[in-house]
C-alpha cells in the first residue's frame, strides 16, 4: 500500500466516522414517536449509524488498487489477506 493510498484510506475512514457521529446525533435528537414514524427503535440508532459508515467505506475504498504482491489472496470473511 502506498502512502497516498494509506492517506486516502485514513481520510475516508475519518469522513465515515464523522458521518456516523452526525447520524447518531441527529437521530438521538428525535422523539420516540418521531423515530417510530420512520421505523427506527432508539436502540437501533448506533447500529444504523455504523452500518452507514461501513457503506461509505465500502463505496469509497473499492476503487483502490489491489495489493501489489502476486499470489496474495484476500479472504472476505477475515477482512484481510491470507
N, CA, C and O atoms as a DFTB+ gen file, in Angstrom:
328 C
 N C O
     1  1       0.857      -1.175       0.000
     2  2       0.000       0.000       0.000
     3  2       0.900       1.234       0.000
     4  3       1.809       1.362       0.820
     5  1       0.632       2.109      -0.911
     6  2       1.445       3.319      -0.977
     7  2       0.983       4.309       0.080
     8  3      -0.087       4.167       0.672
     9  1       1.806       5.297       0.293
    10  2       1.465       6.325       1.281
    11  2       0.207       7.071       0.856
    12  3      -0.624       7.419       1.694
    13  1       0.066       7.318      -0.449
    14  2      -1.134       8.024      -0.920
    15  2      -2.393       7.194      -0.681
    16  3      -3.430       7.732      -0.293
    17  1      -2.304       5.891      -0.910
    18  2      -3.456       5.025      -0.632
    19  2      -3.785       5.037       0.856
    20  3      -4.949       5.090       1.252
    21  1      -2.735       4.987       1.667
    22  2      -2.936       4.996       3.120
    23  2      -3.609       6.299       3.557
    24  3      -4.537       6.286       4.366
    25  1      -3.130       7.427       3.014
    26  2      -3.729       8.720       3.356
    27  2      -5.177       8.805       2.881
    28  3      -6.037       9.339       3.581
    29  1      -5.440       8.276       1.689
    30  2      -6.810       8.264       1.178
    31  2      -7.708       7.429       2.086
    32  3      -8.816       7.842       2.431
    33  1      -7.220       6.253       2.468
    34  2      -7.993       5.383       3.355
    35  2      -8.259       6.069       4.693
    36  3      -9.368       6.000       5.222
    37  1      -7.250       6.722       5.230
    38  2      -7.403       7.432       6.501
    39  2      -8.454       8.539       6.378
    40  3      -9.296       8.701       7.261
    41  1      -8.403       9.295       5.286
    42  2      -9.367      10.386       5.078
    43  2     -10.793       9.840       4.964
    44  3     -11.724      10.393       5.549
    45  1     -10.953       8.766       4.216
    46  2     -12.281       8.173       4.040
    47  2     -12.796       7.628       5.372
    48  3     -13.976       7.783       5.686
    49  1     -11.926       6.993       6.154
    50  2     -12.342       6.474       7.463
    51  2     -12.774       7.602       8.401
    52  3     -13.745       7.464       9.146
    53  1     -12.044       8.717       8.356
    54  2     -12.416       9.862       9.194
    55  2     -13.762      10.441       8.759
    56  3     -14.581      10.808       9.601
    57  1     -13.987      10.523       7.461
    58  2     -15.262      11.019       6.955
    59  2     -16.405      10.084       7.344
    60  3     -17.490      10.539       7.705
    61  1     -16.158       8.788       7.268
    62  2     -17.190       7.812       7.624
    63  2     -17.542       7.910       9.102
    64  3     -18.720       7.870       9.457
    65  1     -16.537       8.037       9.971
    66  2     -16.807       8.165      11.404
    67  2     -17.544       9.460      11.710
    68  3     -18.434       9.488      12.559
    69  1     -17.170      10.536      11.012
    70  2     -17.856      11.810      11.200
    71  2     -19.322      11.691      10.777
    72  3     -20.207      12.222      11.449
    73  1     -19.578      11.004       9.678
    74  2     -20.952      10.800       9.218
    75  2     -21.737       9.964      10.227
    76  3     -22.912      10.233      10.477
    77  1     -21.093       8.954      10.805
    78  2     -21.765       8.109      11.798
    79  2     -22.103       8.919      13.045
    80  3     -23.212       8.814      13.569
    81  1     -21.150       9.733      13.526
    82  2     -21.425      10.566      14.708
    83  2     -22.550      11.555      14.438
    84  3     -23.394      11.792      15.302
    85  1     -22.563      12.129      13.243
    86  2     -23.612      13.077      12.874
    87  2     -24.972      12.383      12.825
    88  3     -25.975      12.933      13.280
    89  1     -24.996      11.174      12.272
    90  2     -26.241      10.405      12.196
    91  2     -26.751      10.080      13.589
    92  3     -27.944      10.213      13.861
    93  1     -25.857       9.656      14.472
    94  2     -26.242       9.349      15.853
    95  2     -26.809      10.590      16.524
    96  3     -27.839      10.521      17.195
    97  1     -26.145      11.718      16.347
    98  2     -26.588      12.966      16.968
    99  2     -27.970      13.379      16.461
   100  3     -28.841      13.747      17.250
   101  1     -28.164      13.317      15.153
   102  2     -29.441      13.735      14.573
   103  2     -30.587      12.807      14.970
   104  3     -31.671      13.274      15.321
   105  1     -30.352      11.494      14.915
   106  2     -31.418      10.555      15.267
   107  2     -31.705      10.568      16.764
   108  3     -32.852      10.384      17.174
   109  1     -30.693      10.779      17.574
   110  2     -30.901      10.828      19.019
   111  2     -31.715      12.044      19.430
   112  3     -32.365      12.031      20.476
   113  1     -31.687      13.085      18.627
   114  2     -32.437      14.294      18.943
   115  2     -33.936      14.126      18.691
   116  3     -34.739      14.921      19.180
   117  1     -34.319      13.097      17.930
   118  2     -35.733      12.865      17.646
   119  2     -36.428      12.221      18.849
   120  3     -35.802      11.538      19.659
   121  1     -37.718      12.456      18.940
   122  2     -38.502      11.817      19.998
   123  2     -38.767      10.362      19.619
   124  3     -38.587       9.967      18.467
   125  1     -39.196       9.575      20.599
   126  2     -39.534       8.176      20.325
   127  2     -40.652       8.073      19.301
   128  3     -40.647       7.176      18.457
   129  1     -41.602       8.980      19.371
   130  2     -42.715       8.975      18.423
   131  2     -42.212       9.239      16.997
   132  3     -42.637       8.572      16.054
   133  1     -41.313      10.207      16.848
   134  2     -40.766      10.508      15.522
   135  2     -39.939       9.338      14.982
   136  3     -39.993       9.023      13.794
   137  1     -39.177       8.703      15.870
   138  2     -38.405       7.537      15.450
   139  2     -39.325       6.400      15.033
   140  3     -39.060       5.715      14.045
   141  1     -40.403       6.196      15.779
   142  2     -41.385       5.169      15.428
   143  2     -41.990       5.428      14.057
   144  3     -42.217       4.496      13.286
   145  1     -42.250       6.697      13.753
   146  2     -42.839       7.061      12.462
   147  2     -41.943       6.659      11.293
   148  3     -42.440       6.291      10.228
   149  1     -40.632       6.726      11.484
   150  2     -39.732       6.346      10.397
   151  2     -39.233       4.902      10.534
   152  3     -38.380       4.458       9.765
   153  1     -39.767       4.184      11.506
   154  2     -39.491       2.758      11.639
   155  2     -38.167       2.414      12.299
   156  3     -37.567       1.382      11.998
   157  1     -37.707       3.281      13.203
   158  2     -36.441       3.042      13.896
   159  2     -36.696       3.017      15.400
   160  3     -37.369       3.892      15.943
   161  1     -36.150       2.004      16.058
   162  2     -36.198       1.963      17.517
   163  2     -34.967       2.695      18.046
   164  3     -33.923       2.699      17.393
   165  1     -35.077       3.302      19.202
   166  2     -33.963       4.067      19.771
   167  2     -32.704       3.199      19.910
   168  3     -31.589       3.689      19.730
   169  1     -32.881       1.941      20.224
   170  2     -31.736       1.046      20.385
   171  2     -31.020       0.711      19.084
   172  3     -29.910       0.180      19.112
   173  1     -31.628       1.008      17.960
   174  2     -31.022       0.713      16.666
   175  2     -30.160       1.850      16.123
   176  3     -29.464       1.670      15.123
   177  1     -30.196       2.999      16.754
   178  2     -29.539       4.186      16.211
   179  2     -28.055       3.950      15.979
   180  3     -27.550       4.224      14.890
   181  1     -27.359       3.454      16.968
   182  2     -25.907       3.254      16.847
   183  2     -25.598       2.213      15.767
   184  3     -24.659       2.381      14.989
   185  1     -26.380       1.152      15.724
   186  2     -26.176       0.112      14.712
   187  2     -26.372       0.684      13.308
   188  3     -25.552       0.436      12.423
   189  1     -27.435       1.437      13.095
   190  2     -27.702       2.021      11.786
   191  2     -26.620       3.012      11.375
   192  3     -26.236       3.062      10.207
   193  1     -26.128       3.799      12.325
   194  2     -25.067       4.757      12.025
   195  2     -23.784       4.035      11.631
   196  3     -23.095       4.455      10.701
   197  1     -23.460       2.950      12.335
   198  2     -22.263       2.180      11.993
   199  2     -22.407       1.502      10.637
   200  3     -21.436       1.403       9.887
   201  1     -23.596       1.041      10.323
   202  2     -23.863       0.454       9.010
   203  2     -23.668       1.498       7.910
   204  3     -23.099       1.204       6.859
   205  1     -24.138       2.701       8.157
   206  2     -23.986       3.800       7.212
   207  2     -22.500       4.109       6.997
   208  3     -22.070       4.331       5.865
   209  1     -21.728       4.122       8.068
   210  2     -20.288       4.368       7.956
   211  2     -19.610       3.262       7.147
   212  3     -18.737       3.543       6.326
   213  1     -20.002       2.017       7.372
   214  2     -19.441       0.900       6.605
   215  2     -19.777       1.025       5.125
   216  3     -18.938       0.726       4.275
   217  1     -20.989       1.462       4.807
   218  2     -21.377       1.666       3.408
   219  2     -20.515       2.746       2.755
   220  3     -20.112       2.608       1.600
   221  1     -20.235       3.815       3.490
   222  2     -19.380       4.883       2.971
   223  2     -17.981       4.336       2.701
   224  3     -17.395       4.608       1.653
   225  1     -17.452       3.568       3.641
   226  2     -16.126       2.972       3.462
   227  2     -16.095       2.060       2.245
   228  3     -15.205       2.165       1.401
   229  1     -17.064       1.171       2.162
   230  2     -17.114       0.205       1.071
   231  2     -17.180       0.920      -0.277
   232  3     -16.490       0.537      -1.222
   233  1     -18.001       1.948      -0.362
   234  2     -18.183       2.666      -1.620
   235  2     -16.918       3.432      -2.023
   236  3     -16.560       3.451      -3.201
   237  1     -16.245       4.054      -1.070
   238  2     -15.100       4.899      -1.385
   239  2     -13.774       4.150      -1.464
   240  3     -12.826       4.652      -2.067
   241  1     -13.686       2.980      -0.880
   242  2     -12.422       2.257      -0.897
   243  2     -12.363       1.159      -1.950
   244  3     -11.315       0.543      -2.143
   245  1     -13.477       0.908      -2.634
   246  2     -13.456      -0.153      -3.637
   247  2     -12.622       0.229      -4.859
   248  3     -12.234      -0.646      -5.634
   249  1     -12.343       1.505      -5.042
   250  2     -11.578       1.949      -6.206
   251  2     -10.071       1.859      -5.988
   252  3      -9.302       2.062      -6.927
   253  1      -9.634       1.556      -4.760
   254  2      -8.198       1.437      -4.513
   255  2      -7.646       0.208      -5.222
   256  3      -8.329      -0.810      -5.326
   257  1      -6.419       0.298      -5.708
   258  2      -5.831      -0.870      -6.379
   259  2      -5.615      -2.013      -5.396
   260  3      -5.450      -1.805      -4.194
   261  1      -5.622      -3.219      -5.938
   262  2      -5.394      -4.391      -5.091
   263  2      -3.924      -4.433      -4.669
   264  3      -3.093      -3.747      -5.264
   265  1      -3.598      -5.223      -3.658
   266  2      -2.216      -5.293      -3.188
   267  2      -1.254      -5.673      -4.311
   268  3      -1.633      -6.377      -5.247
   269  1      -0.032      -5.213      -4.218
   270  2       0.958      -5.418      -5.270
   271  2       1.652      -6.768      -5.187
   272  3       2.503      -7.057      -6.028
   273  1       1.329      -7.599      -4.217
   274  2       2.002      -8.883      -4.055
   275  2       1.313      -9.937      -4.901
   276  3       0.132     -10.213      -4.690
   277  1       2.008     -10.527      -5.842
   278  2       1.383     -11.561      -6.673
   279  2       1.067     -12.803      -5.839
   280  3       1.839     -13.202      -4.967
   281  1      -0.054     -13.383      -6.125
   282  2      -0.452     -14.597      -5.433
   283  2      -1.109     -14.358      -4.084
   284  3      -1.465     -15.320      -3.404
   285  1      -1.279     -13.124      -3.682
   286  2      -1.898     -12.829      -2.395
   287  2      -3.408     -12.976      -2.521
   288  3      -4.031     -12.342      -3.373
   289  1      -3.985     -13.799      -1.685
   290  2      -5.434     -13.981      -1.678
   291  2      -6.029     -13.188      -0.545
   292  3      -5.462     -13.129       0.546
   293  1      -7.166     -12.579      -0.795
   294  2      -7.878     -11.840       0.238
   295  2      -9.129     -12.639       0.580
   296  3      -9.947     -12.950      -0.286
   297  1      -9.255     -12.963       1.860
   298  2     -10.414     -13.691       2.338
   299  2     -11.434     -12.686       2.863
   300  3     -11.178     -12.049       3.885
   301  1     -12.595     -12.519       2.194
   302  2     -13.567     -11.517       2.632
   303  2     -14.155     -11.818       4.003
   304  3     -14.635     -10.907       4.677
   305  1     -14.128     -13.076       4.430
   306  2     -14.649     -13.422       5.740
   307  2     -13.745     -12.919       6.852
   308  3     -14.216     -12.599       7.944
   309  1     -12.447     -12.849       6.578
   310  2     -11.498     -12.406       7.581
   311  2     -11.157     -10.936       7.447
   312  3     -10.487     -10.372       8.312
   313  1     -11.605     -10.313       6.383
   314  2     -11.334      -8.911       6.094
   315  2      -9.838      -8.643       6.097
   316  3      -9.376      -7.665       6.684
   317  1      -9.094      -9.502       5.447
   318  2      -7.659      -9.332       5.362
   319  2      -7.063     -10.318       4.391
   320  3      -7.793     -11.015       3.686
   321  1      -5.782     -10.386       4.344
   322  2      -5.124     -11.294       3.410
   323  2      -4.731     -12.587       4.100
   324  3      -4.525     -12.631       5.313
   325  1      -4.631     -13.633       3.301
   326  2      -4.272     -14.958       3.790
   327  2      -3.043     -15.419       3.065
   328  3      -2.554     -16.521       3.317
